[in-house]
Amino acid sequence: MAIKKVKYEDNLAPEVRRKSIGGSEIAIVMGDKIATKYKSIIDLWLEKTGQKEPDDLSENEDVFMGKFLEDKIAELFTIKTGKKIRKNNFVLYHPVYKFLSANLDREVIGEDAILECKNTGSYNLKEWDNGQDDVPQRYLYQVMQYLMITGKRYGYFSALIGGNRHRWKCIERDDELIAEMIKRAKEFWQCVETNTMPEVTDYSTLNSETVKALYPESKAGTSIQLPYSEITVDTILQYKQIIKDHQEFLDSLENELKMELQDNEMATVGEKYIVTYKTIESERFDSKKLKQDMPEVANKYIKTSSYRKLSIKEIGE
C-alpha cells in the first residue's frame, strides 16, 4: 500500500492534526519520562478526542528557534559528514495505520535514510555524548516512527546544543521496537476512537488543568465510596501539615530579617547577599466600592465562574 502524502500547510489545522499521532507525540504514548513531564497521555487523549485544545506554541521561543535554525543545523550535518540532503514538504501517513504520521526534516540523498534536526540547551549535552549510536529516548521514538512509516533503514540526527556544540548520530531501524510502538499506538488510538480514557499508571504526569478538563463540574448530591484511598488521604494530610510547619518557620525567618532591616530599603549581608525590602505601590480596581456606589453598572460586568475545591475532614468532626 502507498504512503499517503499531504502538503505540510494542509496539515496544520487542529482538526487535521487530531486525526493522527505525530512523531513528537509517540514518546508520550510510549510513556517516556521526559515527554510525559510536559504532556501526559491523558492530555494527548483529550486533544485527540477534541475535548481539549492543544497548547498554543506559536509564541514558544524554543519552538521558534528550532524552526529558525533548522536549515543551519541541517547544513552543519552536510559539512560534518559530506552527505547530501533534501527537504520533504509533505506530512506522510502510514499505509496501514493511518493514525500514525511523519513530518520529516530532511531525506538523505543516495541512502535509505532520513535526517532529524534538533536545537537544544547546553544542559542536554550529556544526553548526546553517550556514543555515536545513542540518542535521547524521546527522539529515538520519533525517528523510529519515521522509519516505520517511510520504510527506510537509517535515521541521522543533527543536534545543535547550547548554540555552540554540534553532534551528529546515526541509528539503525529496530523492527522489534517498531512492533512494540505499533502495539502501543493501536491501543491508544482504540481509546481515541471509542472515547475511552487510557489507564493512568503514573499520576505524577497529571496536573490540575488536566484533571479539571476531565471532570470540570461535580454532580450535585452524588457520593461514592473510596475504600482503597485511605493511605492517599493520610499522606495528603501529613504533607499539608509539613508544608504548614515549614511555611510558619519560613515566615518567622523572614519576619526576623524585616525587623532587622527596620525602615531601610536595602541591606548587604556579609559579602554574599543584598537584601531589599521596598515599598511597592500598585493600583487595583475596587469592585466592592463600584457595587456599592453603582450596583446597576457593576451587574452588567459580573462574570460567573466556577471551580472545584478539594477538602478533607475526618468523619465525626
TORKOL-4160 file (C-alpha; in steps of 0.2 Angstrom, whole numbers, padded with zeros to 4 digits, m for minus):
317
<pt num="1" X="0000" Y="0000" Z="0000"/>
<pt num="2" X="0006" Y="0018" Z="m0004"/>
<pt num="3" X="0011" Y="0031" Z="0009"/>
<pt num="4" X="m0002" Y="0045" Z="0009"/>
<pt num="5" X="0006" Y="0062" Z="0007"/>
<pt num="6" X="m0002" Y="0078" Z="0012"/>
<pt num="7" X="0006" Y="0095" Z="0009"/>
<pt num="8" X="0013" Y="0102" Z="0026"/>
<pt num="9" X="0002" Y="0118" Z="0025"/>
<pt num="10" X="m0013" Y="0107" Z="0023"/>
<pt num="11" X="m0009" Y="0098" Z="0039"/>
<pt num="12" X="m0008" Y="0112" Z="0052"/>
<pt num="13" X="m0026" Y="0114" Z="0056"/>
<pt num="14" X="m0030" Y="0107" Z="0074"/>
<pt num="15" X="m0045" Y="0096" Z="0067"/>
<pt num="16" X="m0032" Y="0088" Z="0055"/>
<pt num="17" X="m0019" Y="0085" Z="0067"/>
<pt num="18" X="m0031" Y="0077" Z="0079"/>
<pt num="19" X="m0033" Y="0063" Z="0067"/>
<pt num="20" X="m0015" Y="0055" Z="0069"/>
<pt num="21" X="m0001" Y="0053" Z="0082"/>
<pt num="22" X="0014" Y="0064" Z="0076"/>
<pt num="23" X="0032" Y="0060" Z="0078"/>
<pt num="24" X="0034" Y="0072" Z="0093"/>
<pt num="25" X="0019" Y="0063" Z="0101"/>
<pt num="26" X="0024" Y="0045" Z="0100"/>
<pt num="27" X="0035" Y="0046" Z="0115"/>
<pt num="28" X="0020" Y="0051" Z="0126"/>
<pt num="29" X="0011" Y="0036" Z="0120"/>
<pt num="30" X="0027" Y="0025" Z="0125"/>
<pt num="31" X="0027" Y="0033" Z="0142"/>
<pt num="32" X="0044" Y="0042" Z="0140"/>
<pt num="33" X="0048" Y="0051" Z="0157"/>
<pt num="34" X="0054" Y="0067" Z="0150"/>
<pt num="35" X="0040" Y="0068" Z="0136"/>
<pt num="36" X="0026" Y="0065" Z="0149"/>
<pt num="37" X="0033" Y="0078" Z="0161"/>
<pt num="38" X="0027" Y="0091" Z="0148"/>
<pt num="39" X="0011" Y="0082" Z="0142"/>
<pt num="40" X="0003" Y="0067" Z="0149"/>
<pt num="41" X="m0005" Y="0053" Z="0139"/>
<pt num="42" X="m0022" Y="0059" Z="0146"/>
<pt num="43" X="m0019" Y="0077" Z="0139"/>
<pt num="44" X="m0015" Y="0069" Z="0122"/>
<pt num="45" X="m0031" Y="0059" Z="0123"/>
<pt num="46" X="m0041" Y="0074" Z="0127"/>
<pt num="47" X="m0033" Y="0083" Z="0112"/>
<pt num="48" X="m0036" Y="0069" Z="0100"/>
<pt num="49" X="m0054" Y="0067" Z="0105"/>
<pt num="50" X="m0057" Y="0086" Z="0104"/>
<pt num="51" X="m0060" Y="0088" Z="0122"/>
<pt num="52" X="m0046" Y="0100" Z="0125"/>
<pt num="53" X="m0036" Y="0112" Z="0113"/>
<pt num="54" X="m0018" Y="0108" Z="0110"/>
<pt num="55" X="m0006" Y="0121" Z="0118"/>
<pt num="56" X="m0003" Y="0136" Z="0108"/>
<pt num="57" X="0016" Y="0135" Z="0103"/>
<pt num="58" X="0015" Y="0150" Z="0091"/>
<pt num="59" X="0025" Y="0161" Z="0103"/>
<pt num="60" X="0035" Y="0147" Z="0111"/>
<pt num="61" X="0053" Y="0153" Z="0109"/>
<pt num="62" X="0061" Y="0136" Z="0109"/>
<pt num="63" X="0049" Y="0130" Z="0095"/>
<pt num="64" X="0053" Y="0146" Z="0086"/>
<pt num="65" X="0072" Y="0145" Z="0087"/>
<pt num="66" X="0071" Y="0126" Z="0082"/>
<pt num="67" X="0062" Y="0131" Z="0066"/>
<pt num="68" X="0073" Y="0146" Z="0063"/>
<pt num="69" X="0089" Y="0137" Z="0065"/>
<pt num="70" X="0083" Y="0121" Z="0056"/>
<pt num="71" X="0092" Y="0125" Z="0039"/>
<pt num="72" X="0108" Y="0129" Z="0048"/>
<pt num="73" X="0108" Y="0113" Z="0058"/>
<pt num="74" X="0105" Y="0103" Z="0043"/>
<pt num="75" X="0119" Y="0112" Z="0034"/>
<pt num="76" X="0131" Y="0108" Z="0049"/>
<pt num="77" X="0127" Y="0090" Z="0045"/>
<pt num="78" X="0132" Y="0091" Z="0027"/>
<pt num="79" X="0148" Y="0100" Z="0032"/>
<pt num="80" X="0152" Y="0087" Z="0045"/>
<pt num="81" X="0148" Y="0071" Z="0035"/>
<pt num="82" X="0149" Y="0076" Z="0017"/>
<pt num="83" X="0131" Y="0069" Z="0014"/>
<pt num="84" X="0119" Y="0077" Z="0003"/>
<pt num="85" X="0101" Y="0080" Z="0009"/>
<pt num="86" X="0084" Y="0087" Z="0003"/>
<pt num="87" X="0068" Y="0094" Z="0010"/>
<pt num="88" X="0052" Y="0084" Z="0011"/>
<pt num="89" X="0037" Y="0096" Z="0011"/>
<pt num="90" X="0024" Y="0083" Z="0015"/>
<pt num="91" X="0016" Y="0075" Z="0030"/>
<pt num="92" X="0017" Y="0056" Z="0027"/>
<pt num="93" X="0004" Y="0044" Z="0034"/>
<pt num="94" X="0007" Y="0025" Z="0037"/>
<pt num="95" X="0000" Y="0015" Z="0023"/>
<pt num="96" X="m0009" Y="0003" Z="0035"/>
<pt num="97" X="m0010" Y="0013" Z="0052"/>
<pt num="98" X="m0017" Y="0029" Z="0046"/>
<pt num="99" X="m0017" Y="0036" Z="0063"/>
<pt num="100" X="0002" Y="0037" Z="0063"/>
<pt num="101" X="0010" Y="0052" Z="0054"/>
<pt num="102" X="0028" Y="0058" Z="0050"/>
<pt num="103" X="0034" Y="0076" Z="0046"/>
<pt num="104" X="0052" Y="0073" Z="0040"/>
<pt num="105" X="0065" Y="0087" Z="0042"/>
<pt num="106" X="0076" Y="0080" Z="0028"/>
<pt num="107" X="0079" Y="0065" Z="0017"/>
<pt num="108" X="0097" Y="0059" Z="0014"/>
<pt num="109" X="0101" Y="0058" Z="m0005"/>
<pt num="110" X="0108" Y="0041" Z="m0011"/>
<pt num="111" X="0105" Y="0032" Z="0006"/>
<pt num="112" X="0090" Y="0024" Z="0013"/>
<pt num="113" X="0089" Y="0036" Z="0027"/>
<pt num="114" X="0082" Y="0052" Z="0034"/>
<pt num="115" X="0088" Y="0067" Z="0044"/>
<pt num="116" X="0081" Y="0074" Z="0060"/>
<pt num="117" X="0087" Y="0091" Z="0066"/>
<pt num="118" X="0087" Y="0096" Z="0084"/>
<pt num="119" X="0091" Y="0113" Z="0093"/>
<pt num="120" X="0093" Y="0110" Z="0112"/>
<pt num="121" X="0100" Y="0118" Z="0128"/>
<pt num="122" X="0118" Y="0115" Z="0135"/>
<pt num="123" X="0110" Y="0106" Z="0149"/>
<pt num="124" X="0106" Y="0092" Z="0137"/>
<pt num="125" X="0124" Y="0090" Z="0132"/>
<pt num="126" X="0127" Y="0074" Z="0142"/>
<pt num="127" X="0112" Y="0066" Z="0133"/>
<pt num="128" X="0121" Y="0067" Z="0116"/>
<pt num="129" X="0138" Y="0062" Z="0122"/>
<pt num="130" X="0134" Y="0044" Z="0126"/>
<pt num="131" X="0141" Y="0036" Z="0110"/>
<pt num="132" X="0138" Y="0038" Z="0091"/>
<pt num="133" X="0123" Y="0027" Z="0091"/>
<pt num="134" X="0115" Y="0033" Z="0107"/>
<pt num="135" X="0102" Y="0047" Z="0107"/>
<pt num="136" X="0089" Y="0053" Z="0119"/>
<pt num="137" X="0075" Y="0040" Z="0121"/>
<pt num="138" X="0061" Y="0053" Z="0116"/>
<pt num="139" X="0070" Y="0057" Z="0100"/>
<pt num="140" X="0073" Y="0039" Z="0096"/>
<pt num="141" X="0054" Y="0035" Z="0097"/>
<pt num="142" X="0051" Y="0050" Z="0085"/>
<pt num="143" X="0064" Y="0044" Z="0072"/>
<pt num="144" X="0058" Y="0026" Z="0073"/>
<pt num="145" X="0041" Y="0031" Z="0069"/>
<pt num="146" X="0048" Y="0040" Z="0054"/>
<pt num="147" X="0057" Y="0024" Z="0048"/>
<pt num="148" X="0042" Y="0014" Z="0052"/>
<pt num="149" X="0031" Y="0025" Z="0040"/>
<pt num="150" X="0044" Y="0028" Z="0026"/>
<pt num="151" X="0051" Y="0010" Z="0027"/>
<pt num="152" X="0069" Y="0017" Z="0027"/>
<pt num="153" X="0083" Y="0009" Z="0036"/>
<pt num="154" X="0093" Y="0023" Z="0045"/>
<pt num="155" X="0090" Y="0039" Z="0054"/>
<pt num="156" X="0103" Y="0053" Z="0056"/>
<pt num="157" X="0102" Y="0066" Z="0069"/>
<pt num="158" X="0110" Y="0083" Z="0068"/>
<pt num="159" X="0109" Y="0092" Z="0085"/>
<pt num="160" X="0115" Y="0110" Z="0090"/>
<pt num="161" X="0117" Y="0110" Z="0108"/>
<pt num="162" X="0118" Y="0126" Z="0118"/>
<pt num="163" X="0121" Y="0136" Z="0102"/>
<pt num="164" X="0140" Y="0131" Z="0101"/>
<pt num="165" X="0141" Y="0112" Z="0101"/>
<pt num="166" X="0136" Y="0101" Z="0087"/>
<pt num="167" X="0133" Y="0082" Z="0087"/>
<pt num="168" X="0128" Y="0070" Z="0073"/>
<pt num="169" X="0122" Y="0052" Z="0076"/>
<pt num="170" X="0116" Y="0038" Z="0066"/>
<pt num="171" X="0103" Y="0025" Z="0072"/>
<pt num="172" X="0098" Y="0009" Z="0063"/>
<pt num="173" X="0080" Y="0004" Z="0061"/>
<pt num="174" X="0074" Y="m0008" Z="0075"/>
<pt num="175" X="0059" Y="m0018" Z="0070"/>
<pt num="176" X="0057" Y="m0026" Z="0087"/>
<pt num="177" X="0055" Y="m0008" Z="0095"/>
<pt num="178" X="0044" Y="m0003" Z="0080"/>
<pt num="179" X="0032" Y="m0018" Z="0083"/>
<pt num="180" X="0030" Y="m0013" Z="0101"/>
<pt num="181" X="0027" Y="0005" Z="0096"/>
<pt num="182" X="0013" Y="0000" Z="0084"/>
<pt num="183" X="0005" Y="m0011" Z="0098"/>
<pt num="184" X="0005" Y="0004" Z="0110"/>
<pt num="185" X="m0001" Y="0016" Z="0097"/>
<pt num="186" X="m0015" Y="0005" Z="0092"/>
<pt num="187" X="m0020" Y="0003" Z="0110"/>
<pt num="188" X="m0020" Y="0022" Z="0112"/>
<pt num="189" X="m0030" Y="0025" Z="0096"/>
<pt num="190" X="m0043" Y="0012" Z="0101"/>
<pt num="191" X="m0046" Y="0023" Z="0116"/>
<pt num="192" X="m0047" Y="0038" Z="0105"/>
<pt num="193" X="m0060" Y="0030" Z="0093"/>
<pt num="194" X="m0070" Y="0023" Z="0107"/>
<pt num="195" X="m0068" Y="0039" Z="0118"/>
<pt num="196" X="m0062" Y="0028" Z="0132"/>
<pt num="197" X="m0049" Y="0036" Z="0144"/>
<pt num="198" X="m0032" Y="0027" Z="0144"/>
<pt num="199" X="m0027" Y="0019" Z="0160"/>
<pt num="200" X="m0017" Y="0031" Z="0172"/>
<pt num="201" X="m0002" Y="0022" Z="0178"/>
<pt num="202" X="0008" Y="0037" Z="0184"/>
<pt num="203" X="m0002" Y="0051" Z="0192"/>
<pt num="204" X="0014" Y="0062" Z="0193"/>
<pt num="205" X="0011" Y="0065" Z="0175"/>
<pt num="206" X="m0005" Y="0074" Z="0178"/>
<pt num="207" X="m0008" Y="0092" Z="0183"/>
<pt num="208" X="m0023" Y="0101" Z="0189"/>
<pt num="209" X="m0028" Y="0108" Z="0172"/>
<pt num="210" X="m0029" Y="0090" Z="0166"/>
<pt num="211" X="m0040" Y="0084" Z="0180"/>
<pt num="212" X="m0051" Y="0100" Z="0178"/>
<pt num="213" X="m0053" Y="0096" Z="0159"/>
<pt num="214" X="m0058" Y="0078" Z="0163"/>
<pt num="215" X="m0070" Y="0082" Z="0177"/>
<pt num="216" X="m0075" Y="0101" Z="0176"/>
<pt num="217" X="m0091" Y="0100" Z="0187"/>
<pt num="218" X="m0097" Y="0090" Z="0201"/>
<pt num="219" X="m0114" Y="0081" Z="0200"/>
<pt num="220" X="m0125" Y="0089" Z="0214"/>
<pt num="221" X="m0129" Y="0076" Z="0228"/>
<pt num="222" X="m0119" Y="0062" Z="0221"/>
<pt num="223" X="m0107" Y="0051" Z="0233"/>
<pt num="224" X="m0096" Y="0036" Z="0231"/>
<pt num="225" X="m0085" Y="0025" Z="0242"/>
<pt num="226" X="m0066" Y="0025" Z="0240"/>
<pt num="227" X="m0061" Y="0010" Z="0251"/>
<pt num="228" X="m0043" Y="0009" Z="0245"/>
<pt num="229" X="m0039" Y="0028" Z="0246"/>
<pt num="230" X="m0036" Y="0030" Z="0265"/>
<pt num="231" X="m0017" Y="0029" Z="0263"/>
<pt num="232" X="m0018" Y="0043" Z="0250"/>
<pt num="233" X="m0029" Y="0054" Z="0261"/>
<pt num="234" X="m0017" Y="0051" Z="0276"/>
<pt num="235" X="m0002" Y="0056" Z="0265"/>
<pt num="236" X="m0011" Y="0072" Z="0259"/>
<pt num="237" X="m0015" Y="0077" Z="0277"/>
<pt num="238" X="0003" Y="0073" Z="0283"/>
<pt num="239" X="0011" Y="0084" Z="0268"/>
<pt num="240" X="m0001" Y="0098" Z="0271"/>
<pt num="241" X="0005" Y="0099" Z="0289"/>
<pt num="242" X="0023" Y="0098" Z="0284"/>
<pt num="243" X="0020" Y="0112" Z="0272"/>
<pt num="244" X="0011" Y="0122" Z="0285"/>
<pt num="245" X="0025" Y="0119" Z="0298"/>
<pt num="246" X="0039" Y="0124" Z="0285"/>
<pt num="247" X="0029" Y="0139" Z="0280"/>
<pt num="248" X="0027" Y="0145" Z="0298"/>
<pt num="249" X="0046" Y="0143" Z="0300"/>
<pt num="250" X="0050" Y="0152" Z="0284"/>
<pt num="251" X="0038" Y="0166" Z="0289"/>
<pt num="252" X="0047" Y="0168" Z="0306"/>
<pt num="253" X="0064" Y="0169" Z="0297"/>
<pt num="254" X="0058" Y="0182" Z="0285"/>
<pt num="255" X="0050" Y="0192" Z="0299"/>
<pt num="256" X="0066" Y="0192" Z="0309"/>
<pt num="257" X="0075" Y="0199" Z="0293"/>
<pt num="258" X="0062" Y="0213" Z="0291"/>
<pt num="259" X="0064" Y="0218" Z="0309"/>
<pt num="260" X="0082" Y="0219" Z="0307"/>
<pt num="261" X="0080" Y="0230" Z="0291"/>
<pt num="262" X="0068" Y="0241" Z="0301"/>
<pt num="263" X="0063" Y="0256" Z="0288"/>
<pt num="264" X="0078" Y="0254" Z="0277"/>
<pt num="265" X="0076" Y="0249" Z="0259"/>
<pt num="266" X="0091" Y="0239" Z="0257"/>
<pt num="267" X="0105" Y="0230" Z="0266"/>
<pt num="268" X="0121" Y="0220" Z="0262"/>
<pt num="269" X="0123" Y="0204" Z="0272"/>
<pt num="270" X="0141" Y="0200" Z="0273"/>
<pt num="271" X="0149" Y="0199" Z="0256"/>
<pt num="272" X="0137" Y="0187" Z="0249"/>
<pt num="273" X="0119" Y="0194" Z="0249"/>
<pt num="274" X="0110" Y="0210" Z="0245"/>
<pt num="275" X="0093" Y="0211" Z="0253"/>
<pt num="276" X="0079" Y="0224" Z="0248"/>
<pt num="277" X="0063" Y="0227" Z="0257"/>
<pt num="278" X="0055" Y="0241" Z="0247"/>
<pt num="279" X="0038" Y="0249" Z="0247"/>
<pt num="280" X="0029" Y="0244" Z="0231"/>
<pt num="281" X="0014" Y="0254" Z="0225"/>
<pt num="282" X="0000" Y="0246" Z="0215"/>
<pt num="283" X="m0017" Y="0251" Z="0208"/>
<pt num="284" X="m0032" Y="0239" Z="0210"/>
<pt num="285" X="m0049" Y="0240" Z="0203"/>
<pt num="286" X="m0061" Y="0242" Z="0218"/>
<pt num="287" X="m0075" Y="0231" Z="0213"/>
<pt num="288" X="m0083" Y="0231" Z="0230"/>
<pt num="289" X="m0085" Y="0250" Z="0230"/>
<pt num="290" X="m0092" Y="0250" Z="0212"/>
<pt num="291" X="m0105" Y="0238" Z="0218"/>
<pt num="292" X="m0109" Y="0249" Z="0232"/>
<pt num="293" X="m0110" Y="0266" Z="0223"/>
<pt num="294" X="m0116" Y="0260" Z="0206"/>
<pt num="295" X="m0124" Y="0242" Z="0208"/>
<pt num="296" X="m0133" Y="0243" Z="0191"/>
<pt num="297" X="m0117" Y="0246" Z="0181"/>
<pt num="298" X="m0107" Y="0233" Z="0191"/>
<pt num="299" X="m0120" Y="0220" Z="0187"/>
<pt num="300" X="m0118" Y="0222" Z="0169"/>
<pt num="301" X="m0100" Y="0217" Z="0170"/>
<pt num="302" X="m0101" Y="0202" Z="0183"/>
<pt num="303" X="m0094" Y="0186" Z="0175"/>
<pt num="304" X="m0099" Y="0170" Z="0184"/>
<pt num="305" X="m0085" Y="0156" Z="0185"/>
<pt num="306" X="m0084" Y="0140" Z="0194"/>
<pt num="307" X="m0071" Y="0128" Z="0201"/>
<pt num="308" X="m0070" Y="0113" Z="0211"/>
<pt num="309" X="m0062" Y="0113" Z="0228"/>
<pt num="310" X="m0055" Y="0098" Z="0237"/>
<pt num="311" X="m0057" Y="0097" Z="0255"/>
<pt num="312" X="m0054" Y="0083" Z="0268"/>
<pt num="313" X="m0061" Y="0081" Z="0286"/>
<pt num="314" X="m0062" Y="0066" Z="0297"/>
<pt num="315" X="m0079" Y="0058" Z="0300"/>
<pt num="316" X="m0087" Y="0064" Z="0316"/>
<pt num="317" X="m0079" Y="0081" Z="0315"/>
